[in-house]
Amino acid sequence: MATEKKTQIIIDVDLDENKVPEKISWSAKDGGISNMQSKAILLSFWDSKKQETLKMDLWVKDMPIDQMKLFFHQTFLSMSESFYRATNDEKMTAAIRDFCDYYAEALKLK
């Protein structure tokens, strides 16, 4: 019988009186991360029974818009890399990267 190993990723969110995030921190013991501060998080889970994505998008109220735009750009780029590793679909990966280039140019991130 195979040995089962579990790990945890812990996300802590401090909210204001209106339940708006003021502070986000996360820890991943196996990754050597403890209470790392973050201004935003995009987290997706796949529900295979319903064939739909469940997601959690949070950002602190003082996150600057310019950082949010850059955060999304880097997330899109990361998603293109993940998509390629998961599917090996070069054509669609190139299309996603083309969008990333367009996005960066349109928002003057480059």
C-alpha positions in Angstrom: 0.0 0.0 0.0 1.3 3.5 -1.0 2.1 6.0 1.7 -0.2 8.9 1.6 1.2 12.4 2.3 -0.8 15.5 2.9 0.2 19.1 3.0 -1.6 22.3 3.7 -1.7 25.7 2.1 -3.3 28.2 4.6 -4.7 31.5 3.5 -5.6 34.1 6.1 -7.7 37.1 5.2 -8.3 40.0 7.6 -11.5 41.9 6.8 -12.8 45.3 7.7 -16.2 45.9 9.2 -17.8 45.7 5.7 -16.1 42.3 5.1 -13.6 43.9 2.6 -10.1 42.3 2.6 -7.5 44.5 4.3 -4.7 42.0 4.6 -4.0 38.7 2.9 -1.3 36.3 4.0 -0.5 32.7 3.2 1.6 29.8 4.4 2.9 26.6 2.8 5.0 24.7 5.2 6.4 22.3 2.6 7.3 25.2 0.4 9.1 27.1 3.2 6.6 29.9 3.2 5.2 31.3 6.4 2.8 34.3 6.6 3.8 35.8 3.3 1.9 39.0 2.6 0.0 39.4 -0.6 -2.2 42.1 -2.1 -4.3 39.8 -4.2 -5.2 36.1 -4.9 -6.9 34.3 -7.7 -7.7 30.7 -6.9 -9.6 28.3 -9.0 -11.0 24.8 -8.3 -12.4 22.4 -10.9 -15.7 20.6 -10.0 -15.6 17.6 -12.3 -19.2 16.6 -11.5 -20.7 19.9 -12.5 -18.0 20.5 -15.1 -17.5 24.1 -13.8 -14.9 26.2 -12.2 -15.3 27.4 -8.6 -13.2 30.4 -7.9 -12.1 32.9 -5.2 -10.8 36.3 -6.3 -9.7 38.6 -3.5 -7.7 41.7 -3.3 -7.0 44.2 -0.5 -8.7 47.5 -0.7 -5.4 49.5 -0.9 -4.1 47.5 -3.9 -3.1 50.1 -6.6 -4.8 49.7 -10.0 -1.4 49.7 -11.8 -0.3 46.7 -9.7 -3.7 45.0 -10.4 -3.2 45.4 -14.1 0.3 43.9 -13.9 -0.9 41.1 -11.6 -3.5 40.1 -14.2 -0.9 40.3 -17.0 1.5 38.0 -15.2 -1.4 35.7 -14.3 -2.4 35.4 -17.9 1.2 34.6 -18.9 1.4 32.0 -16.1 -1.9 30.5 -17.3 -0.5 30.1 -20.9 2.4 28.2 -19.5 0.2 26.0 -17.4 -2.2 25.4 -20.3 0.7 24.3 -22.5 2.1 21.9 -19.8 -1.5 20.5 -19.3 -2.4 20.1 -23.0 0.7 20.4 -25.1 -1.4 22.5 -27.5 1.1 24.9 -29.1 -1.4 26.7 -31.4 -3.7 27.7 -28.6 -0.8 28.5 -26.3 0.5 30.9 -28.9 -2.9 32.5 -29.2 -3.0 33.1 -25.4 0.5 34.6 -25.5 -0.6 36.9 -28.4 -3.4 38.1 -26.2 -0.9 38.7 -23.3 1.2 40.8 -25.7 -1.9 42.8 -26.8 -3.0 43.3 -23.2 0.5 44.5 -22.1 0.7 46.9 -25.1 -2.8 48.2 -24.6 -2.2 49.0 -21.0 1.4 50.2 -21.6 2.9 47.6 -19.3 5.9 47.0 -21.6 
